[in-house]
């Protein structure tokens, strides 16, 4: 038989995943639902979120056309990398300001921008195309779940439409199975026909913490039996999946591999700085994937 | 070859549908997206919306436990069928009040209520189980589209979770492919474990008119090449689908069959009482399905 998880090193984590994959085929089809966080769980989130790199790229294009934009405080802080200014403004305000540079685009127009970005973007430190800074073991896990008729959804704190732009090609997940932070659209009857236009306004809250669980219910109406995450923003998603009836599994990616990726404690989405996510995960019965110990390979070969 | 549309009588409407089904197989897979309205398009919406019957059933259960509820103006108007009072209160306010009777339920608990309701409910006038007051020709159309790998979504003005309760069994559509009006949930850590609890608050606007197009983008990130509806609340959905690139089709169900169902002009969702939906549809190039002339059968046989 072909090993579905060739990049997972033998040990308790791999064994737990294999046991879950075996158990899944006895679960009724409508209950086979898996949710994956994206940033830091399926692809690198350091030194910057992938979407932030996309936003900065969009900002630079906008400034090429309208140089006066560079003076706006949020943009100036991003362009100079002024960490103190960025901290004072707050990530939410900066992200919103950056999202404004895409206002007015149609869904198809925005998607073109995403495609163009990934066609050229390199990861800042890893020396590989940005769209390939994804975790090979996690791709194998997604494929193994799908092969067992598990419906896989991506539940991201990032922009829904941004992740949709690469979800099918990169993760094999259709656009409608991406649940994230959503921009509002306006319906307009234009000369070229009826169309949707991106606004600069976020629809609801950023998709982190308990909001992730509420959003997945809103979006799918289904309770996951499997969830994977890496930060405190995924805590509720993981505990909700694990607490369901039947075989369930909550997987936490531990970024402890300074050599092949980075070593850091994920703090995104936290309101409680004292909680260490890996420590919490062990106490809660989550399965911990140590990048250093459990993965024979981190990234796909070229 | 087996006829995919046996309940559609030969004529221009059937021919247009068959031509579209033939054309669909040349369209790239990611573009194969169809959206169906539900009330009046897939099942009867007269003499009352199916969901209103469910709400009234829920109200009667609630009153059995707390008789004082019967005195609340919204509930009193529903129970006595006082049309003047209902008109004065407005459907939105009445619907919200009725939704309150389900507040506090988990998603699984709400689903149980939906299942129990359909297990016993009869259509008020047609003499058949309520869950079978669905249009056989539309079921055939959904099946024919799905057979051609078209992803079918339901885009309803009604409650998302209510339609999800029967979408798979009745229409073959998975819960995550239902986009409708959504109630807010609250994430709670309870003794029995983390869970979602229904509130009485609607998340965003009722899903009618332009909101339907915005919601389907938010939910699916995909532009439909096919849409079916029956009322002014579906106008934007139909015109958006029809205006897309490539082969597209907009289908309007005309309720003109007083003998087998009902004859009425659909006005739901309108803010402009002067627009006649069928007249508008003809002018816009929509394909009109006359229930009387185009359907050999209206309902599935027992």
Interface residues (C-beta under 8 A of the other chain):
Chain A: X30 X107 X108 X151 X153 X160 X161 X164 X168 X174 X175 X176 X177 X178 X182 X184 X185 X186 X187 X193 X194 X195 X196 X203 X204 X210 X213 X214 X217 X218 X219 X220 X221 X222 X223 X236 X239 X240 X243
Chain B: X30 X107 X108 X151 X153 X160 X161 X164 X168 X174 X175 X176 X177 X178 X182 X184 X185 X186 X187 X193 X194 X195 X196 X203 X204 X210 X213 X214 X217 X218 X219 X220 X221 X222 X223 X236 X239 X240 X243
